[in-house]
């Protein structure tokens, strides 16, 4: 087994593959002022095992395309969506985020929590914006800090683990 396969197996059963949690996803929905009064078409790019995807499906009237390059992660997402009763709102797509097969202006929302770094923040925004319909929203998050040392709240979490 390769190091890559070990990494995939390690993260495969995790609820999230990066920092954040449901509270942060809910806060992002609120800050984005997503229109809850109408159906939305959303692409969750770099969805991993689907923590954000599942929450978006529960919180919004949305049809969601969940994109990840790892079929093992999408398999977990489909199982969780079935268990949580939202499978009818989610379609999975196994492809690379730098080669998306979407049409121009196809989506109301492009969502990517902690994954855009895989192709670079600027490259992702430049490549994906064409998939948004007029008035659509690109919502991305990235773990970063603007000082030389890790923020104290992250350090304390690391030491507690």
KAZI-V430182 format. One record per residue. N is the residue number from 1. SS is DSSP state (hx for helix, st for strand, lp for the rest). PHI is phi in degrees with one decimal (* if undefined). Layout:
# KAZI-V430182
N:SS:PHI / N:SS:PHI
This chain:
# KAZI-V430182
1:lp:* / 2:lp:-82.3 / 3:hx:-58.4 / 4:hx:-61.3 / 5:hx:-65.0 / 6:hx:-64.2 / 7:hx:-64.7 / 8:hx:-61.3 / 9:hx:-62.7 / 10:hx:-62.8 / 11:hx:-91.3 / 12:hx:-56.3 / 13:lp:-100.8 / 14:lp:-78.3 / 15:lp:-64.3 / 16:lp:-132.1 / 17:lp:-102.3 / 18:lp:-155.6 / 19:lp:-70.4 / 20:lp:104.5 / 21:lp:-168.1 / 22:hx:-58.9 / 23:hx:-61.2 / 24:hx:-69.9 / 25:hx:-65.4 / 26:hx:-60.6 / 27:hx:-63.2 / 28:hx:-64.2 / 29:hx:-59.5 / 30:hx:-64.5 / 31:hx:-64.4 / 32:hx:-76.3 / 33:lp:53.1 / 34:lp:-66.4 / 35:lp:-77.6 / 36:lp:-80.9 / 37:lp:-88.6 / 38:lp:-142.0 / 39:lp:-64.7 / 40:st:-117.2 / 41:st:-107.8 / 42:st:-122.4 / 43:st:-112.9 / 44:st:-101.1 / 45:st:-93.4 / 46:lp:76.3 / 47:lp:-73.2 / 48:lp:60.3 / 49:lp:-85.3 / 50:lp:96.7 / 51:hx:-56.6 / 52:hx:-69.1 / 53:hx:-56.9 / 54:hx:-63.6 / 55:hx:-68.2 / 56:hx:-59.4 / 57:hx:-64.1 / 58:hx:-76.5 / 59:hx:-86.2 / 60:lp:-124.2 / 61:lp:-83.1 / 62:st:-144.4 / 63:st:-106.0 / 64:st:-118.1 / 65:st:-100.6 / 66:st:-97.3 / 67:st:-110.4 / 68:st:-153.6 / 69:lp:-87.2 / 70:lp:-108.6 / 71:hx:-60.8 / 72:hx:-63.4 / 73:hx:-68.1 / 74:hx:-66.3 / 75:hx:-60.5 / 76:hx:-64.0 / 77:hx:-59.5 / 78:hx:-60.2 / 79:hx:-63.6 / 80:hx:-66.3 / 81:hx:-62.8 / 82:hx:-62.3 / 83:hx:-60.8 / 84:lp:-96.1 / 85:lp:73.6 / 86:lp:-122.3 / 87:hx:-59.6 / 88:hx:-68.9 / 89:hx:-100.3 / 90:st:-125.4 / 91:st:-117.2 / 92:st:-96.4 / 93:st:-138.2 / 94:st:-90.8 / 95:lp:-161.7 / 96:lp:-82.1 / 97:lp:-67.9 / 98:lp:-99.3 / 99:lp:-146.2 / 100:lp:-78.0 / 101:lp:-90.9 / 102:lp:-80.2 / 103:lp:-84.0 / 104:lp:-60.4 / 105:lp:55.6 / 106:lp:-82.3 / 107:st:-119.0 / 108:st:-82.1 / 109:st:-140.3 / 110:st:-110.3 / 111:st:-120.9 / 112:st:-154.1 / 113:st:-93.9 / 114:lp:62.4 / 115:lp:-128.6 / 116:hx:-61.3 / 117:hx:-57.4 / 118:hx:-59.3 / 119:lp:-117.4 / 120:lp:98.3 / 121:hx:-56.7 / 122:hx:-64.5 / 123:hx:-63.4 / 124:hx:-63.2 / 125:hx:-61.9 / 126:hx:-63.5 / 127:hx:-74.9 / 128:hx:-87.1 / 129:hx:-56.9 / 130:hx:-67.2 / 131:hx:-82.0 / 132:st:-87.8 / 133:st:-75.0 / 134:st:-56.7 / 135:st:84.9 / 136:st:-69.6 / 137:st:-125.3 / 138:st:-103.4 / 139:st:-119.8 / 140:st:-131.5 / 141:st:-133.0 / 142:lp:-149.7 / 143:lp:-78.4 / 144:lp:-158.5 / 145:lp:-143.7 / 146:lp:-110.1 / 147:lp:-146.0 / 148:lp:-74.2 / 149:lp:-115.3 / 150:lp:-64.2 / 151:lp:-57.3 / 152:hx:-54.2 / 153:hx:-66.5 / 154:hx:-75.1 / 155:hx:-61.7 / 156:hx:-66.4 / 157:hx:-67.5 / 158:hx:-65.0 / 159:hx:-70.1 / 160:hx:-74.2 / 161:lp:-75.7
